[in-house]
Amino acid sequence: MRRKHYVPLCHQALAILEELKDFTYDVNGDHGFILTGCCDAMKPMSENTINEALSLIVFCIFKHMVFFVKYF
């Protein structure tokens, strides 16, 4: 089994993760993933899915920044 990976987060991020935990964690225990896979909730979301979502977010932000600079 892999070692646990700890990342320090601000209080706001921890509050959001606690809310998401109710929807995603296994009801029988304290194990699960916040970002679950689409076919199996006991597997993490694909790295490619996360990268694609981040790329889309960056593209949308860039598109709006160009629009703002161009017209204002």
C-alpha positions in Angstrom: 0.0 0.0 0.0 1.2 3.5 -0.7 2.2 6.0 1.9 -0.3 8.8 2.8 0.5 12.2 1.3 -0.1 15.2 3.5 -0.6 18.7 2.0 -1.1 21.8 4.2 -4.3 23.6 3.2 -6.0 26.8 4.3 -9.1 26.6 6.5 -11.4 27.5 3.6 -10.1 24.6 1.5 -10.5 22.2 4.4 -14.1 23.3 4.9 -14.9 22.6 1.2 -13.2 19.2 1.3 -15.2 18.3 4.5 -18.4 19.1 2.6 -17.4 17.0 -0.4 -16.4 14.1 1.9 -20.1 13.5 2.7 -20.8 12.9 -1.0 -17.8 10.9 -2.0 -16.5 8.8 0.9 -17.5 5.2 1.5 -20.4 5.2 3.9 -19.0 2.1 5.8 -15.6 3.6 6.6 -13.3 6.6 6.5 -11.7 5.7 3.2 -12.4 7.1 -0.2 -11.5 9.7 -2.8 -12.7 13.3 -3.1 -12.3 13.1 -6.9 -13.7 9.6 -7.8 -13.6 7.9 -11.1 -16.7 7.9 -13.3 -17.0 4.1 -13.5 -15.8 3.0 -10.0 -16.1 5.2 -6.9 -13.3 3.2 -5.3 -10.8 4.4 -7.8 -9.4 7.9 -8.1 -10.3 10.2 -11.0 -8.0 9.8 -14.0 -5.0 12.1 -14.2 -5.9 12.8 -17.8 -9.4 13.9 -16.7 -8.0 16.3 -14.2 -5.4 17.7 -16.6 -8.1 18.2 -19.3 -10.3 20.1 -16.8 -7.5 22.4 -15.7 -6.6 23.1 -19.4 -10.2 24.0 -20.1 -10.3 26.4 -17.1 -7.0 28.1 -18.1 -8.3 28.4 -21.7 -11.6 30.0 -20.6 -9.8 32.4 -18.3 -7.3 33.4 -21.1 -10.2 33.9 -23.6 -12.0 36.2 -21.2 -8.8 38.2 -20.4 -8.2 38.7 -24.1 -11.8 39.9 -24.6 -11.4 42.3 -21.7 -8.1 43.8 -22.9 -9.4 44.0 -26.5 -12.6 45.9 -25.8 -11.7 48.0 -22.7 
